[in-house]
Amino acid sequence: MITMDDIIREGHPSLKKVAKEVMFPLTEEQKQKAEEMLQFLKNSQDAEISEKYQLRGGVGLAAPQIDWLERVIAVHVPNVENPDEPLFSAVMMNPKILSHSVEETCLSEGEGCLSVDREVPGYVVRHSRISLEYTDLNGETQKARLRKYPAIVVQHEIDHLNGIMFYDHINAKEPWKVADDVNIMS
């Protein structure tokens, strides 16, 4: 089981490295690690489990955050209206954004990260909609079209695969300033 002790923090060199492509077929160890990443997110969103194991709530986790330098991300975005049906939940190997909207968006409160133990103020501008392709745990190619919050989460996690932290996108001089046409999501 992955806990906060397994998640490397800001300043660790692996967070600035580009992860390598996952080769198939997957080993049992790769499958298990990837499944544990998704389970961590589910556990972190469960009040009882997260309190018991002192987990910070998360919606996405990239393999480099557990010092595994392969292109693997797990995403589990809850659905406020129907907690039993997440908005989007997947383990993705070698995810690639195929296309994205011109329209941009950002979260009104900024972004956070399980690997960053401090608040970093500022808007992180991302594409409002993305189409992506990835390989699932069974080696099958999947496609997904995401918008708004799930799209933001996936872009954040793919950045980790490329050694990019969310705060690398923040305007250092004016962190709360964005172009007039950027949609600010609350």
C-alpha positions as CSV (number, residue, x, y, z in Angstrom):
1,M,0.0,0.0,0.0
2,I,1.3,3.4,-1.0
3,T,1.4,6.0,1.8
4,M,2.6,9.6,2.0
5,D,6.0,8.2,3.0
6,D,6.4,6.7,-0.5
7,I,5.7,10.0,-2.2
8,I,8.9,11.9,-2.9
9,R,8.9,15.6,-2.3
10,E,9.8,18.8,-4.1
11,G,13.6,19.0,-4.5
12,H,14.0,15.3,-5.2
13,P,15.9,15.0,-8.5
14,S,13.5,12.4,-10.0
15,L,10.8,15.0,-10.1
16,K,12.8,17.0,-12.7
17,K,13.6,14.0,-15.0
18,V,11.7,12.9,-18.1
19,A,10.2,9.4,-17.5
20,K,10.8,6.7,-20.1
21,E,8.2,4.9,-22.1
22,V,6.6,1.8,-20.6
23,M,7.5,-1.3,-22.6
24,F,4.9,-4.1,-23.0
25,P,4.1,-6.7,-21.9
26,L,4.0,-5.3,-18.4
27,T,5.7,-7.2,-15.5
28,E,3.7,-8.2,-12.5
29,E,5.6,-5.6,-10.5
30,Q,4.6,-2.8,-12.9
31,K,1.0,-3.8,-12.8
32,Q,1.0,-4.0,-9.0
33,K,2.7,-0.6,-8.7
34,A,0.2,1.0,-11.1
35,E,-2.8,-0.5,-9.3
36,E,-1.4,0.7,-6.0
37,M,-1.2,4.2,-7.4
38,L,-4.9,4.2,-8.2
39,Q,-5.7,2.6,-4.9
40,F,-3.8,5.3,-3.1
41,L,-6.0,8.0,-4.7
42,K,-9.2,6.1,-3.7
43,N,-7.8,5.6,-0.2
44,S,-6.9,9.3,0.1
45,Q,-10.5,10.3,-0.8
46,D,-11.9,8.0,1.9
47,A,-12.3,10.0,5.1
48,E,-11.7,6.9,7.4
49,I,-8.8,5.5,5.5
50,S,-7.1,8.8,4.9
51,E,-7.3,9.7,8.6
52,K,-6.0,6.3,9.7
53,Y,-3.0,6.4,7.4
54,Q,-2.5,10.2,7.4
55,L,-3.0,10.5,3.6
56,R,-3.4,13.9,1.9
57,G,-6.3,13.9,-0.5
58,G,-5.3,13.5,-4.1
59,V,-7.0,13.1,-7.5
60,G,-3.9,12.2,-9.5
61,L,-0.5,10.5,-9.1
62,A,2.4,10.1,-11.5
63,A,5.0,7.3,-11.3
64,P,7.9,9.8,-10.8
65,Q,6.2,10.9,-7.6
66,I,6.9,7.5,-6.2
67,D,10.4,7.6,-7.7
68,W,9.4,5.3,-10.6
69,L,10.7,6.9,-13.8
70,E,8.2,5.3,-16.3
71,R,5.4,7.0,-18.1
72,V,2.5,5.9,-15.8
73,I,-0.2,8.0,-14.2
74,A,-3.3,7.2,-12.1
75,V,-6.3,9.5,-12.0
76,H,-9.4,9.3,-9.8
77,V,-11.6,12.3,-10.1
78,P,-14.6,12.1,-7.7
79,N,-18.1,13.0,-8.8
80,V,-19.7,15.2,-6.1
81,E,-23.2,14.5,-7.4
82,N,-22.7,10.7,-7.4
83,P,-19.8,9.5,-5.2
84,D,-20.1,5.9,-6.5
85,E,-19.4,7.0,-10.1
86,P,-16.1,9.0,-10.5
87,L,-16.0,11.6,-13.2
88,F,-12.9,9.9,-14.5
89,S,-10.8,7.0,-13.1
90,A,-7.9,5.3,-14.9
91,V,-4.4,4.0,-14.9
92,M,-2.6,5.3,-18.0
93,M,0.6,4.0,-19.5
94,N,2.4,6.2,-22.0
95,P,-0.4,8.9,-22.1
96,K,-0.3,11.3,-25.0
97,I,-2.4,14.3,-25.7
98,L,-3.5,14.1,-29.3
99,S,-5.4,17.4,-29.5
100,H,-6.5,20.2,-27.2
101,S,-8.8,23.2,-27.2
102,V,-7.6,26.7,-27.9
103,E,-9.8,27.7,-24.9
104,E,-7.8,27.8,-21.7
105,T,-8.9,27.4,-18.1
106,C,-7.4,27.4,-14.6
107,L,-8.6,26.7,-11.1
108,S,-9.6,29.8,-9.1
109,E,-7.6,28.6,-6.0
110,G,-4.6,27.5,-8.0
111,E,-3.2,23.9,-8.0
112,G,-1.6,21.7,-5.4
113,C,0.5,18.6,-5.5
114,L,1.1,15.6,-3.3
115,S,4.9,16.2,-3.8
116,V,4.7,19.8,-2.7
117,D,4.2,20.5,1.0
118,R,3.6,24.2,0.7
119,E,1.0,26.4,-0.8
120,V,2.1,28.0,-4.1
121,P,-0.1,30.9,-5.0
122,G,-1.1,31.6,-8.6
123,Y,-3.0,30.5,-11.6
124,V,-1.9,27.5,-13.6
125,V,-3.3,27.9,-17.1
126,R,-4.2,24.7,-19.0
127,H,-6.3,23.6,-22.0
128,S,-10.0,23.4,-21.2
129,R,-10.4,20.2,-23.3
130,I,-8.1,17.5,-24.3
131,S,-8.2,14.3,-26.4
132,L,-5.7,11.7,-25.3
133,E,-4.6,8.2,-26.0
134,Y,-3.0,5.8,-23.6
135,T,-2.5,2.1,-22.9
136,D,-4.3,0.4,-20.0
137,L,-3.1,-2.3,-17.7
138,N,-4.3,-5.0,-20.1
139,G,-2.1,-3.5,-22.9
140,E,-5.2,-2.2,-24.8
141,T,-5.0,1.2,-26.4
142,Q,-7.7,3.6,-25.0
143,K,-8.8,7.0,-26.1
144,A,-10.5,9.6,-23.9
145,R,-11.9,13.1,-24.3
146,L,-11.8,15.1,-21.1
147,R,-12.9,18.6,-20.3
148,K,-12.6,21.0,-17.4
149,Y,-11.4,19.5,-14.1
150,P,-10.5,16.0,-15.3
151,A,-8.6,17.6,-18.2
152,I,-6.7,19.8,-15.8
153,V,-5.8,16.8,-13.6
154,V,-4.5,14.7,-16.5
155,Q,-2.4,17.6,-17.8
156,H,-0.9,18.1,-14.3
157,E,0.1,14.4,-14.2
158,I,1.5,14.3,-17.7
159,D,3.6,17.3,-16.8
160,H,5.2,15.1,-14.0
161,L,6.2,12.6,-16.7
162,N,8.1,15.4,-18.4
163,G,9.8,16.7,-15.2
164,I,7.5,19.7,-15.0
165,M,6.0,20.9,-11.7
166,F,2.7,22.8,-11.7
167,Y,4.3,26.0,-10.3
168,D,6.6,26.1,-13.4
169,H,3.5,27.4,-15.2
170,I,2.8,30.2,-12.8
171,N,3.7,33.8,-13.8
172,A,6.4,34.6,-11.3
173,K,5.9,38.4,-11.5
174,E,2.0,38.4,-11.4
175,P,0.8,34.9,-10.2
176,W,-2.9,35.9,-10.2
177,K,-2.9,37.5,-13.6
178,V,-4.2,35.7,-16.7
179,A,-5.4,36.7,-20.2
180,D,-9.0,38.0,-20.4
181,D,-10.1,35.0,-22.4
182,V,-9.0,32.4,-19.8
183,N,-11.9,30.7,-18.0
184,I,-11.3,30.7,-14.2
185,M,-13.1,27.7,-12.7
186,S,-14.3,27.7,-9.1
